[in-house]
C-alpha cells in the first residue's frame, strides 16, 4: 500500500513553471500538474536526478508576480510512451511573503485540495 508522504495538500493545476538545475544553464519551461504549499509535480523533457537542487519560477496568474523558489527534486517517474518525466519537487526556504502569495492562490481552490498520490 502506498503511504502518502506529503506535508501539505495539493490542487491539480496547470501553471507555467521554469527551472534550472543548479550548476547547469539550460532553462526548462513546462507546466505544473499539481501544486501545494510544500511543492509541486510537473513534466520535464529531461531526466533530472532525485536530490537535484533547482531554482524555479512559478507564474500564478496575470497580475501576480512570479514565485522564485529554491527547491529540489524528490522523485522522478517516466511517463509511459513518451519522452517526458514527472518530477516531484519540494520547496526549500519558501519566504513568508511567497508562502502568503501561494496560500492566497491555493485558497481559491480549497474545495479541490487533496492529498493525492502522484
Jmol script that loads the backbone (N, CA, C; Angstrom):
load data "model"
ATOM      1  N   UNK A   1       0.843  -1.179   0.000  1.00  0.00           N
ATOM      2  CA  UNK A   1       0.000   0.000   0.000  1.00  0.00           C
ATOM      3  C   UNK A   1       0.887   1.241   0.000  1.00  0.00           C
ATOM      4  N   UNK A   2       0.522   2.229  -0.809  1.00  0.00           N
ATOM      5  CA  UNK A   2       1.292   3.458  -0.929  1.00  0.00           C
ATOM      6  C   UNK A   2       1.018   4.362   0.264  1.00  0.00           C
ATOM      7  N   UNK A   3       2.062   4.835   0.928  1.00  0.00           N
ATOM      8  CA  UNK A   3       1.909   5.742   2.054  1.00  0.00           C
ATOM      9  C   UNK A   3       2.166   7.168   1.586  1.00  0.00           C
ATOM     10  N   UNK A   4       1.221   8.060   1.827  1.00  0.00           N
ATOM     11  CA  UNK A   4       1.362   9.460   1.434  1.00  0.00           C
ATOM     12  C   UNK A   4       2.394  10.131   2.330  1.00  0.00           C
ATOM     13  N   UNK A   5       3.369  10.809   1.726  1.00  0.00           N
ATOM     14  CA  UNK A   5       4.430  11.461   2.485  1.00  0.00           C
ATOM     15  C   UNK A   5       4.376  12.979   2.395  1.00  0.00           C
ATOM     16  N   UNK A   6       3.454  13.511   1.654  1.00  0.00           N
ATOM     17  CA  UNK A   6       3.364  14.960   1.517  1.00  0.00           C
ATOM     18  C   UNK A   6       2.958  15.601   2.827  1.00  0.00           C
ATOM     19  N   UNK A   7       3.539  16.777   3.074  1.00  0.00           N
ATOM     20  CA  UNK A   7       3.217  17.532   4.276  1.00  0.00           C
ATOM     21  C   UNK A   7       2.029  18.471   4.066  1.00  0.00           C
ATOM     22  N   UNK A   8       1.702  18.766   2.811  1.00  0.00           N
ATOM     23  CA  UNK A   8       0.597  19.675   2.529  1.00  0.00           C
ATOM     24  C   UNK A   8      -0.227  19.142   1.365  1.00  0.00           C
ATOM     25  N   UNK A   9      -1.486  19.550   1.347  1.00  0.00           N
ATOM     26  CA  UNK A   9      -2.399  19.121   0.286  1.00  0.00           C
ATOM     27  C   UNK A   9      -2.003  19.784  -1.033  1.00  0.00           C
ATOM     28  N   UNK A  10      -2.464  19.211  -2.121  1.00  0.00           N
ATOM     29  CA  UNK A  10      -2.172  19.728  -3.457  1.00  0.00           C
ATOM     30  C   UNK A  10      -3.473  19.982  -4.204  1.00  0.00           C
ATOM     31  N   UNK A  11      -3.396  20.905  -5.160  1.00  0.00           N
ATOM     32  CA  UNK A  11      -4.508  21.163  -6.061  1.00  0.00           C
ATOM     33  C   UNK A  11      -4.003  20.900  -7.480  1.00  0.00           C
ATOM     34  N   UNK A  12      -4.830  20.244  -8.276  1.00  0.00           N
ATOM     35  CA  UNK A  12      -4.461  19.981  -9.663  1.00  0.00           C
ATOM     36  C   UNK A  12      -4.548  21.299 -10.420  1.00  0.00           C
ATOM     37  N   UNK A  13      -3.462  21.689 -11.062  1.00  0.00           N
ATOM     38  CA  UNK A  13      -3.449  22.931 -11.839  1.00  0.00           C
ATOM     39  C   UNK A  13      -2.322  22.873 -12.860  1.00  0.00           C
ATOM     40  N   UNK A  14      -2.470  23.668 -13.872  1.00  0.00           N
ATOM     41  CA  UNK A  14      -1.504  23.694 -14.976  1.00  0.00           C
ATOM     42  C   UNK A  14      -0.981  25.118 -15.119  1.00  0.00           C
ATOM     43  N   UNK A  15       0.080  25.403 -14.383  1.00  0.00           N
ATOM     44  CA  UNK A  15       0.671  26.736 -14.369  1.00  0.00           C
ATOM     45  C   UNK A  15       2.047  26.699 -15.012  1.00  0.00           C
ATOM     46  N   UNK A  16       2.433  27.788 -15.678  1.00  0.00           N
ATOM     47  CA  UNK A  16       3.783  27.835 -16.239  1.00  0.00           C
ATOM     48  C   UNK A  16       4.840  27.792 -15.130  1.00  0.00           C
ATOM     49  N   UNK A  17       5.830  26.972 -15.333  1.00  0.00           N
ATOM     50  CA  UNK A  17       6.949  26.889 -14.396  1.00  0.00           C
ATOM     51  C   UNK A  17       8.233  26.786 -15.213  1.00  0.00           C
ATOM     52  N   UNK A  18       9.258  27.470 -14.745  1.00  0.00           N
ATOM     53  CA  UNK A  18      10.583  27.427 -15.369  1.00  0.00           C
ATOM     54  C   UNK A  18      11.557  27.018 -14.276  1.00  0.00           C
ATOM     55  N   UNK A  19      12.495  26.139 -14.628  1.00  0.00           N
ATOM     56  CA  UNK A  19      13.504  25.789 -13.634  1.00  0.00           C
ATOM     57  C   UNK A  19      14.859  25.542 -14.269  1.00  0.00           C
ATOM     58  N   UNK A  20      15.871  25.713 -13.436  1.00  0.00           N
ATOM     59  CA  UNK A  20      17.255  25.467 -13.819  1.00  0.00           C
ATOM     60  C   UNK A  20      17.856  24.582 -12.736  1.00  0.00           C
ATOM     61  N   UNK A  21      18.486  23.498 -13.147  1.00  0.00           N
ATOM     62  CA  UNK A  21      19.196  22.637 -12.195  1.00  0.00           C
ATOM     63  C   UNK A  21      20.480  23.371 -11.815  1.00  0.00           C
ATOM     64  N   UNK A  22      20.752  23.418 -10.516  1.00  0.00           N
ATOM     65  CA  UNK A  22      21.948  24.115 -10.040  1.00  0.00           C
ATOM     66  C   UNK A  22      23.189  23.593 -10.762  1.00  0.00           C
ATOM     67  N   UNK A  23      24.025  24.514 -11.226  1.00  0.00           N
ATOM     68  CA  UNK A  23      25.242  24.139 -11.928  1.00  0.00           C
ATOM     69  C   UNK A  23      25.065  23.957 -13.427  1.00  0.00           C
ATOM     70  N   UNK A  24      23.827  24.081 -13.916  1.00  0.00           N
ATOM     71  CA  UNK A  24      23.566  23.958 -15.343  1.00  0.00           C
ATOM     72  C   UNK A  24      22.993  25.275 -15.861  1.00  0.00           C
ATOM     73  N   UNK A  25      22.998  25.430 -17.168  1.00  0.00           N
ATOM     74  CA  UNK A  25      22.485  26.657 -17.771  1.00  0.00           C
ATOM     75  C   UNK A  25      21.137  26.475 -18.445  1.00  0.00           C
ATOM     76  N   UNK A  26      20.792  25.253 -18.791  1.00  0.00           N
ATOM     77  CA  UNK A  26      19.566  25.010 -19.540  1.00  0.00           C
ATOM     78  C   UNK A  26      18.336  25.340 -18.695  1.00  0.00           C
ATOM     79  N   UNK A  27      17.474  26.178 -19.258  1.00  0.00           N
ATOM     80  CA  UNK A  27      16.222  26.532 -18.598  1.00  0.00           C
ATOM     81  C   UNK A  27      15.133  25.615 -19.152  1.00  0.00           C
ATOM     82  N   UNK A  28      14.463  24.912 -18.259  1.00  0.00           N
ATOM     83  CA  UNK A  28      13.352  24.031 -18.636  1.00  0.00           C
ATOM     84  C   UNK A  28      12.058  24.806 -18.406  1.00  0.00           C
ATOM     85  N   UNK A  29      11.234  24.910 -19.448  1.00  0.00           N
ATOM     86  CA  UNK A  29       9.929  25.549 -19.334  1.00  0.00           C
ATOM     87  C   UNK A  29       8.866  24.479 -19.504  1.00  0.00           C
ATOM     88  N   UNK A  30       7.966  24.406 -18.539  1.00  0.00           N
ATOM     89  CA  UNK A  30       6.966  23.353 -18.561  1.00  0.00           C
ATOM     90  C   UNK A  30       5.721  23.820 -17.817  1.00  0.00           C
ATOM     91  N   UNK A  31       4.860  22.873 -17.440  1.00  0.00           N
ATOM     92  CA  UNK A  31       3.645  23.164 -16.696  1.00  0.00           C
ATOM     93  C   UNK A  31       3.593  22.325 -15.431  1.00  0.00           C
ATOM     94  N   UNK A  32       3.014  22.906 -14.388  1.00  0.00           N
ATOM     95  CA  UNK A  32       2.754  22.119 -13.191  1.00  0.00           C
ATOM     96  C   UNK A  32       1.638  21.136 -13.495  1.00  0.00           C
ATOM     97  N   UNK A  33       1.589  20.056 -12.749  1.00  0.00           N
ATOM     98  CA  UNK A  33       0.465  19.115 -12.792  1.00  0.00           C
ATOM     99  C   UNK A  33      -0.357  19.270 -11.511  1.00  0.00           C
ATOM    100  N   UNK A  34       0.323  19.525 -10.406  1.00  0.00           N
ATOM    101  CA  UNK A  34      -0.341  19.861  -9.153  1.00  0.00           C
ATOM    102  C   UNK A  34       0.596  20.730  -8.328  1.00  0.00           C
ATOM    103  N   UNK A  35       0.005  21.422  -7.335  1.00  0.00           N
ATOM    104  CA  UNK A  35       0.746  22.416  -6.576  1.00  0.00           C
ATOM    105  C   UNK A  35       0.204  22.484  -5.163  1.00  0.00           C
ATOM    106  N   UNK A  36       1.091  22.639  -4.200  1.00  0.00           N
ATOM    107  CA  UNK A  36       0.713  22.822  -2.805  1.00  0.00           C
ATOM    108  C   UNK A  36       1.739  23.697  -2.117  1.00  0.00           C
ATOM    109  N   UNK A  37       1.537  23.963  -0.844  1.00  0.00           N
ATOM    110  CA  UNK A  37       2.478  24.802  -0.101  1.00  0.00           C
ATOM    111  C   UNK A  37       3.854  24.164   0.024  1.00  0.00           C
ATOM    112  N   UNK A  38       3.912  22.854  -0.058  1.00  0.00           N
ATOM    113  CA  UNK A  38       5.191  22.160   0.124  1.00  0.00           C
ATOM    114  C   UNK A  38       5.943  21.867  -1.154  1.00  0.00           C
ATOM    115  N   UNK A  39       5.259  21.918  -2.296  1.00  0.00           N
ATOM    116  CA  UNK A  39       5.947  21.589  -3.534  1.00  0.00           C
ATOM    117  C   UNK A  39       4.992  21.429  -4.693  1.00  0.00           C
ATOM    118  N   UNK A  40       5.475  20.775  -5.743  1.00  0.00           N
ATOM    119  CA  UNK A  40       4.671  20.609  -6.943  1.00  0.00           C
ATOM    120  C   UNK A  40       5.101  19.361  -7.706  1.00  0.00           C
ATOM    121  N   UNK A  41       4.269  19.005  -8.669  1.00  0.00           N
ATOM    122  CA  UNK A  41       4.609  17.969  -9.644  1.00  0.00           C
ATOM    123  C   UNK A  41       4.522  18.632 -10.999  1.00  0.00           C
ATOM    124  N   UNK A  42       5.504  18.336 -11.854  1.00  0.00           N
ATOM    125  CA  UNK A  42       5.499  18.911 -13.194  1.00  0.00           C
ATOM    126  C   UNK A  42       6.061  17.909 -14.187  1.00  0.00           C
ATOM    127  N   UNK A  43       5.937  18.243 -15.452  1.00  0.00           N
ATOM    128  CA  UNK A  43       6.534  17.453 -16.521  1.00  0.00           C
ATOM    129  C   UNK A  43       7.907  18.010 -16.838  1.00  0.00           C
ATOM    130  N   UNK A  44       8.791  17.150 -17.297  1.00  0.00           N
ATOM    131  CA  UNK A  44      10.112  17.580 -17.729  1.00  0.00           C
ATOM    132  C   UNK A  44      10.510  16.782 -18.958  1.00  0.00           C
ATOM    133  N   UNK A  45      11.098  17.444 -19.943  1.00  0.00           N
ATOM    134  CA  UNK A  45      11.574  16.725 -21.131  1.00  0.00           C
ATOM    135  C   UNK A  45      12.948  16.092 -20.921  1.00  0.00           C
ATOM    136  N   UNK A  46      13.558  16.342 -19.764  1.00  0.00           N
ATOM    137  CA  UNK A  46      14.895  15.805 -19.480  1.00  0.00           C
ATOM    138  C   UNK A  46      14.905  15.091 -18.138  1.00  0.00           C
ATOM    139  N   UNK A  47      15.782  14.113 -18.027  1.00  0.00           N
ATOM    140  CA  UNK A  47      15.977  13.419 -16.756  1.00  0.00           C
ATOM    141  C   UNK A  47      16.617  14.401 -15.780  1.00  0.00           C
ATOM    142  N   UNK A  48      15.994  14.561 -14.638  1.00  0.00           N
ATOM    143  CA  UNK A  48      16.524  15.410 -13.579  1.00  0.00           C
ATOM    144  C   UNK A  48      16.642  14.538 -12.342  1.00  0.00           C
ATOM    145  N   UNK A  49      17.843  14.222 -11.914  1.00  0.00           N
ATOM    146  CA  UNK A  49      18.021  13.250 -10.837  1.00  0.00           C
ATOM    147  C   UNK A  49      17.403  13.682  -9.507  1.00  0.00           C
ATOM    148  N   UNK A  50      16.955  12.696  -8.744  1.00  0.00           N
ATOM    149  CA  UNK A  50      16.453  12.961  -7.397  1.00  0.00           C
ATOM    150  C   UNK A  50      17.555  13.634  -6.597  1.00  0.00           C
ATOM    151  N   UNK A  51      17.165  14.552  -5.743  1.00  0.00           N
ATOM    152  CA  UNK A  51      18.031  15.356  -4.883  1.00  0.00           C
ATOM    153  C   UNK A  51      18.693  16.512  -5.634  1.00  0.00           C
ATOM    154  N   UNK A  52      18.417  16.658  -6.940  1.00  0.00           N
ATOM    155  CA  UNK A  52      18.991  17.773  -7.692  1.00  0.00           C
ATOM    156  C   UNK A  52      18.407  19.086  -7.182  1.00  0.00           C
ATOM    157  N   UNK A  53      19.269  20.036  -6.789  1.00  0.00           N
ATOM    158  CA  UNK A  53      18.772  21.344  -6.363  1.00  0.00           C
ATOM    159  C   UNK A  53      18.372  22.186  -7.575  1.00  0.00           C
ATOM    160  N   UNK A  54      17.270  22.917  -7.434  1.00  0.00           N
ATOM    161  CA  UNK A  54      16.716  23.710  -8.531  1.00  0.00           C
ATOM    162  C   UNK A  54      16.465  25.139  -8.090  1.00  0.00           C
ATOM    163  N   UNK A  55      16.509  26.041  -9.049  1.00  0.00           N
ATOM    164  CA  UNK A  55      15.932  27.373  -8.905  1.00  0.00           C
ATOM    165  C   UNK A  55      14.727  27.359  -9.824  1.00  0.00           C
ATOM    166  N   UNK A  56      13.549  27.690  -9.283  1.00  0.00           N
ATOM    167  CA  UNK A  56      12.374  27.651 -10.141  1.00  0.00           C
ATOM    168  C   UNK A  56      11.522  28.889  -9.986  1.00  0.00           C
ATOM    169  N   UNK A  57      10.755  29.142 -11.039  1.00  0.00           N
ATOM    170  CA  UNK A  57       9.859  30.286 -11.094  1.00  0.00           C
ATOM    171  C   UNK A  57       8.482  29.775 -11.492  1.00  0.00           C
ATOM    172  N   UNK A  58       7.482  30.102 -10.682  1.00  0.00           N
ATOM    173  CA  UNK A  58       6.107  29.673 -10.943  1.00  0.00           C
ATOM    174  C   UNK A  58       5.265  30.914 -11.201  1.00  0.00           C
ATOM    175  N   UNK A  59       4.524  30.912 -12.288  1.00  0.00           N
ATOM    176  CA  UNK A  59       3.614  32.004 -12.610  1.00  0.00           C
ATOM    177  C   UNK A  59       2.222  31.621 -12.130  1.00  0.00           C
ATOM    178  N   UNK A  60       1.725  32.357 -11.128  1.00  0.00           N
ATOM    179  CA  UNK A  60       0.421  32.036 -10.537  1.00  0.00           C
ATOM    180  C   UNK A  60      -0.741  32.660 -11.282  1.00  0.00           C
ATOM    181  N   UNK A  61      -0.476  33.595 -12.154  1.00  0.00           N
ATOM    182  CA  UNK A  61      -1.553  34.196 -12.940  1.00  0.00           C
ATOM    183  C   UNK A  61      -1.243  35.629 -13.297  1.00  0.00           C
ATOM    184  N   UNK A  62      -2.032  36.148 -14.211  1.00  0.00           N
ATOM    185  CA  UNK A  62      -1.859  37.529 -14.656  1.00  0.00           C
ATOM    186  C   UNK A  62      -2.031  38.477 -13.472  1.00  0.00           C
ATOM    187  N   UNK A  63      -1.174  39.486 -13.413  1.00  0.00           N
ATOM    188  CA  UNK A  63      -1.268  40.471 -12.345  1.00  0.00           C
ATOM    189  C   UNK A  63      -0.630  40.046 -11.037  1.00  0.00           C
ATOM    190  N   UNK A  64      -0.053  38.854 -10.996  1.00  0.00           N
ATOM    191  CA  UNK A  64       0.616  38.355  -9.792  1.00  0.00           C
ATOM    192  C   UNK A  64       2.082  38.143 -10.124  1.00  0.00           C
ATOM    193  N   UNK A  65       2.945  38.613  -9.248  1.00  0.00           N
ATOM    194  CA  UNK A  65       4.366  38.405  -9.506  1.00  0.00           C
ATOM    195  C   UNK A  65       4.691  36.922  -9.411  1.00  0.00           C
ATOM    196  N   UNK A  66       5.658  36.462 -10.188  1.00  0.00           N
ATOM    197  CA  UNK A  66       6.043  35.045 -10.123  1.00  0.00           C
ATOM    198  C   UNK A  66       6.711  34.714  -8.793  1.00  0.00           C
ATOM    199  N   UNK A  67       6.560  33.464  -8.384  1.00  0.00           N
ATOM    200  CA  UNK A  67       7.289  32.968  -7.207  1.00  0.00           C
ATOM    201  C   UNK A  67       8.650  32.494  -7.684  1.00  0.00           C
ATOM    202  N   UNK A  68       9.703  32.943  -7.024  1.00  0.00           N
ATOM    203  CA  UNK A  68      11.054  32.454  -7.292  1.00  0.00           C
ATOM    204  C   UNK A  68      11.476  31.657  -6.074  1.00  0.00           C
ATOM    205  N   UNK A  69      11.667  30.360  -6.268  1.00  0.00           N
ATOM    206  CA  UNK A  69      11.823  29.435  -5.154  1.00  0.00           C
ATOM    207  C   UNK A  69      13.043  28.534  -5.356  1.00  0.00           C
ATOM    208  N   UNK A  70      13.758  28.285  -4.277  1.00  0.00           N
ATOM    209  CA  UNK A  70      14.778  27.245  -4.280  1.00  0.00           C
ATOM    210  C   UNK A  70      14.060  25.946  -3.936  1.00  0.00           C
ATOM    211  N   UNK A  71      14.406  24.888  -4.621  1.00  0.00           N
ATOM    212  CA  UNK A  71      13.691  23.623  -4.458  1.00  0.00           C
ATOM    213  C   UNK A  71      14.628  22.465  -4.747  1.00  0.00           C
ATOM    214  N   UNK A  72      14.109  21.248  -4.588  1.00  0.00           N
ATOM    215  CA  UNK A  72      14.878  20.078  -5.010  1.00  0.00           C
ATOM    216  C   UNK A  72      13.932  18.988  -5.484  1.00  0.00           C
ATOM    217  N   UNK A  73      14.445  18.175  -6.392  1.00  0.00           N
ATOM    218  CA  UNK A  73      13.694  17.046  -6.930  1.00  0.00           C
ATOM    219  C   UNK A  73      13.707  15.940  -5.877  1.00  0.00           C
ATOM    220  N   UNK A  74      12.535  15.366  -5.580  1.00  0.00           N
ATOM    221  CA  UNK A  74      12.475  14.265  -4.623  1.00  0.00           C
ATOM    222  C   UNK A  74      12.148  12.931  -5.290  1.00  0.00           C
ATOM    223  N   UNK A  75      11.574  12.986  -6.477  1.00  0.00           N
ATOM    224  CA  UNK A  75      11.351  11.740  -7.231  1.00  0.00           C
ATOM    225  C   UNK A  75      11.196  12.064  -8.708  1.00  0.00           C
ATOM    226  N   UNK A  76      11.391  11.036  -9.511  1.00  0.00           N
ATOM    227  CA  UNK A  76      11.309  11.117 -10.970  1.00  0.00           C
ATOM    228  C   UNK A  76      10.609   9.866 -11.457  1.00  0.00           C
ATOM    229  N   UNK A  77       9.657  10.040 -12.377  1.00  0.00           N
ATOM    230  CA  UNK A  77       8.947   8.886 -12.928  1.00  0.00           C
ATOM    231  C   UNK A  77       8.755   9.107 -14.422  1.00  0.00           C
ATOM    232  N   UNK A  78       9.160   8.131 -15.224  1.00  0.00           N
ATOM    233  CA  UNK A  78       9.000   8.236 -16.670  1.00  0.00           C
ATOM    234  C   UNK A  78       7.518   8.143 -17.035  1.00  0.00           C
ATOM    235  N   UNK A  79       7.085   8.990 -17.970  1.00  0.00           N
ATOM    236  CA  UNK A  79       5.719   8.942 -18.480  1.00  0.00           C
ATOM    237  C   UNK A  79       5.696   7.898 -19.594  1.00  0.00           C
ATOM    238  N   UNK A  80       4.870   6.850 -19.467  1.00  0.00           N
ATOM    239  CA  UNK A  80       4.853   5.785 -20.476  1.00  0.00           C
ATOM    240  C   UNK A  80       4.573   6.309 -21.890  1.00  0.00           C
ATOM    241  N   UNK A  81       5.202   5.690 -22.866  1.00  0.00           N
ATOM    242  CA  UNK A  81       5.058   6.033 -24.283  1.00  0.00           C
ATOM    243  C   UNK A  81       5.282   7.520 -24.568  1.00  0.00           C
ATOM    244  N   UNK A  82       6.260   8.096 -23.900  1.00  0.00           N
ATOM    245  CA  UNK A  82       6.599   9.496 -24.169  1.00  0.00           C
ATOM    246  C   UNK A  82       8.085   9.693 -23.878  1.00  0.00           C
ATOM    247  N   UNK A  83       8.541  10.842 -24.159  1.00  0.00           N
ATOM    248  CA  UNK A  83       9.915  11.195 -23.827  1.00  0.00           C
ATOM    249  C   UNK A  83       9.900  12.248 -22.727  1.00  0.00           C
ATOM    250  N   UNK A  84       8.938  12.103 -21.811  1.00  0.00           N
ATOM    251  CA  UNK A  84       8.767  13.060 -20.719  1.00  0.00           C
ATOM    252  C   UNK A  84       8.848  12.338 -19.383  1.00  0.00           C
ATOM    253  N   UNK A  85       9.035  13.131 -18.338  1.00  0.00           N
ATOM    254  CA  UNK A  85       9.158  12.611 -16.984  1.00  0.00           C
ATOM    255  C   UNK A  85       8.331  13.476 -16.040  1.00  0.00           C
ATOM    256  N   UNK A  86       7.678  12.826 -15.081  1.00  0.00           N
ATOM    257  CA  UNK A  86       7.048  13.561 -13.990  1.00  0.00           C
ATOM    258  C   UNK A  86       8.125  13.776 -12.938  1.00  0.00           C
ATOM    259  N   UNK A  87       8.193  14.994 -12.404  1.00  0.00           N
ATOM    260  CA  UNK A  87       9.112  15.312 -11.322  1.00  0.00           C
ATOM    261  C   UNK A  87       8.307  15.701 -10.097  1.00  0.00           C
ATOM    262  N   UNK A  88       8.672  15.146  -8.964  1.00  0.00           N
ATOM    263  CA  UNK A  88       8.138  15.581  -7.687  1.00  0.00           C
ATOM    264  C   UNK A  88       9.157  16.539  -7.095  1.00  0.00           C
ATOM    265  N   UNK A  89       8.729  17.746  -6.796  1.00  0.00           N
ATOM    266  CA  UNK A  89       9.638  18.797  -6.345  1.00  0.00           C
ATOM    267  C   UNK A  89       9.153  19.335  -5.007  1.00  0.00           C
ATOM    268  N   UNK A  90      10.077  19.495  -4.076  1.00  0.00           N
ATOM    269  CA  UNK A  90       9.761  20.062  -2.770  1.00  0.00           C
ATOM    270  C   UNK A  90      10.437  21.429  -2.674  1.00  0.00           C
ATOM    271  N   UNK A  91       9.700  22.402  -2.101  1.00  0.00           N
ATOM    272  CA  UNK A  91      10.244  23.741  -1.925  1.00  0.00           C
ATOM    273  C   UNK A  91      11.171  23.770  -0.711  1.00  0.00           C
ATOM    274  N   UNK A  92      12.244  24.555  -0.823  1.00  0.00           N
ATOM    275  CA  UNK A  92      13.142  24.788   0.306  1.00  0.00           C
ATOM    276  C   UNK A  92      13.129  26.286   0.590  1.00  0.00           C
ATOM    277  N   UNK A  93      13.070  26.640   1.830  1.00  0.00           N
ATOM    278  CA  UNK A  93      13.203  28.045   2.229  1.00  0.00           C
ATOM    279  C   UNK A  93      12.224  28.975   1.521  1.00  0.00           C
ATOM    280  N   UNK A  94      10.947  28.606   1.509  1.00  0.00           N
ATOM    281  CA  UNK A  94       9.910  29.467   0.940  1.00  0.00           C
ATOM    282  C   UNK A  94       9.747  30.661   1.882  1.00  0.00           C
ATOM    283  N   UNK A  95       9.925  31.875   1.370  1.00  0.00           N
ATOM    284  CA  UNK A  95       9.833  33.072   2.214  1.00  0.00           C
ATOM    285  C   UNK A  95       8.416  33.236   2.749  1.00  0.00           C
ATOM    286  N   UNK A  96       8.285  34.024   3.809  1.00  0.00           N
ATOM    287  CA  UNK A  96       6.969  34.275   4.381  1.00  0.00           C
ATOM    288  C   UNK A  96       6.061  34.961   3.357  1.00  0.00           C
ATOM    289  N   UNK A  97       6.627  35.901   2.592  1.00  0.00           N
ATOM    290  CA  UNK A  97       5.864  36.612   1.565  1.00  0.00           C
ATOM    291  C   UNK A  97       5.393  35.649   0.465  1.00  0.00           C
ATOM    292  N   UNK A  98       6.278  34.753   0.019  1.00  0.00           N
ATOM    293  CA  UNK A  98       5.907  33.776  -1.007  1.00  0.00           C
ATOM    294  C   UNK A  98       4.894  32.769  -0.467  1.00  0.00           C
ATOM    295  N   UNK A  99       5.028  32.395   0.794  1.00  0.00           N
ATOM    296  CA  UNK A  99       4.063  31.476   1.411  1.00  0.00           C
ATOM    297  C   UNK A  99       2.675  32.103   1.410  1.00  0.00           C
ATOM    298  N   UNK A 100       2.591  33.391   1.753  1.00  0.00           N
ATOM    299  CA  UNK A 100       1.291  34.086   1.756  1.00  0.00           C
ATOM    300  C   UNK A 100       0.711  34.154   0.346  1.00  0.00           C
ATOM    301  N   UNK A 101       1.543  34.497  -0.623  1.00  0.00           N
ATOM    302  CA  UNK A 101       1.094  34.591  -2.009  1.00  0.00           C
ATOM    303  C   UNK A 101       0.575  33.243  -2.509  1.00  0.00           C
ATOM    304  N   UNK A 102       1.317  32.184  -2.222  1.00  0.00           N
ATOM    305  CA  UNK A 102       0.910  30.842  -2.642  1.00  0.00           C
ATOM    306  C   UNK A 102      -0.346  30.401  -1.899  1.00  0.00           C
ATOM    307  N   UNK A 103      -0.433  30.682  -0.612  1.00  0.00           N
ATOM    308  CA  UNK A 103      -1.629  30.332   0.168  1.00  0.00           C
ATOM    309  C   UNK A 103      -2.868  31.012  -0.388  1.00  0.00           C
ATOM    310  N   UNK A 104      -2.733  32.296  -0.726  1.00  0.00           N
ATOM    311  CA  UNK A 104      -3.856  33.033  -1.293  1.00  0.00           C
ATOM    312  C   UNK A 104      -4.314  32.379  -2.596  1.00  0.00           C
ATOM    313  N   UNK A 105      -3.359  32.004  -3.435  1.00  0.00           N
ATOM    314  CA  UNK A 105      -3.697  31.335  -4.694  1.00  0.00           C
ATOM    315  C   UNK A 105      -4.401  30.006  -4.421  1.00  0.00           C
ATOM    316  N   UNK A 106      -3.835  29.187  -3.538  1.00  0.00           N
ATOM    317  CA  UNK A 106      -4.389  27.856  -3.271  1.00  0.00           C
ATOM    318  C   UNK A 106      -5.756  27.922  -2.599  1.00  0.00           C
ATOM    319  N   UNK A 107      -5.989  28.945  -1.783  1.00  0.00           N
ATOM    320  CA  UNK A 107      -7.277  29.071  -1.093  1.00  0.00           C
ATOM    321  C   UNK A 107      -8.434  29.260  -2.065  1.00  0.00           C
ATOM    322  N   UNK A 108      -8.157  29.748  -3.277  1.00  0.00           N
ATOM    323  CA  UNK A 108      -9.197  29.875  -4.298  1.00  0.00           C
ATOM    324  C   UNK A 108      -9.738  28.503  -4.700  1.00  0.00           C
ATOM    325  N   UNK A 109      -8.939  27.468  -4.447  1.00  0.00           N
ATOM    326  CA  UNK A 109      -9.291  26.109  -4.859  1.00  0.00           C
ATOM    327  C   UNK A 109      -9.446  25.182  -3.654  1.00  0.00           C
ATOM    328  N   UNK A 110      -9.782  25.734  -2.505  1.00  0.00           N
ATOM    329  CA  UNK A 110      -9.793  24.949  -1.266  1.00  0.00           C
ATOM    330  C   UNK A 110     -10.668  23.703  -1.353  1.00  0.00           C
ATOM    331  N   UNK A 111     -11.735  23.760  -2.137  1.00  0.00           N
ATOM    332  CA  UNK A 111     -12.591  22.568  -2.256  1.00  0.00           C
ATOM    333  C   UNK A 111     -11.925  21.468  -3.075  1.00  0.00           C
ATOM    334  N   UNK A 112     -10.858  21.807  -3.823  1.00  0.00           N
ATOM    335  CA  UNK A 112     -10.182  20.835  -4.678  1.00  0.00           C
ATOM    336  C   UNK A 112      -8.893  20.292  -4.062  1.00  0.00           C
ATOM    337  N   UNK A 113      -8.465  20.855  -2.909  1.00  0.00           N
ATOM    338  CA  UNK A 113      -7.221  20.395  -2.292  1.00  0.00           C
ATOM    339  C   UNK A 113      -7.357  18.948  -1.852  1.00  0.00           C
ATOM    340  N   UNK A 114      -6.393  18.137  -2.260  1.00  0.00           N
ATOM    341  CA  UNK A 114      -6.413  16.722  -1.912  1.00  0.00           C
ATOM    342  C   UNK A 114      -5.008  16.261  -1.573  1.00  0.00           C
ATOM    343  N   UNK A 115      -4.920  15.198  -0.823  1.00  0.00           N
ATOM    344  CA  UNK A 115      -3.646  14.522  -0.582  1.00  0.00           C
ATOM    345  C   UNK A 115      -3.538  13.394  -1.593  1.00  0.00           C
ATOM    346  N   UNK A 116      -3.501  13.762  -2.887  1.00  0.00           N
ATOM    347  CA  UNK A 116      -3.487  12.782  -3.964  1.00  0.00           C
ATOM    348  C   UNK A 116      -2.114  12.169  -4.112  1.00  0.00           C
ATOM    349  N   UNK A 117      -2.076  10.891  -4.392  1.00  0.00           N
ATOM    350  CA  UNK A 117      -0.791  10.244  -4.679  1.00  0.00           C
ATOM    351  C   UNK A 117      -0.378  10.602  -6.084  1.00  0.00           C
ATOM    352  N   UNK A 118       0.920  10.596  -6.313  1.00  0.00           N
ATOM    353  CA  UNK A 118       1.449  11.018  -7.612  1.00  0.00           C
ATOM    354  C   UNK A 118       1.199   9.985  -8.677  1.00  0.00           C
TER     355      UNK A 118
END
end "model"
wireframe off; spacefill off
backbone 0.3
color backbone group
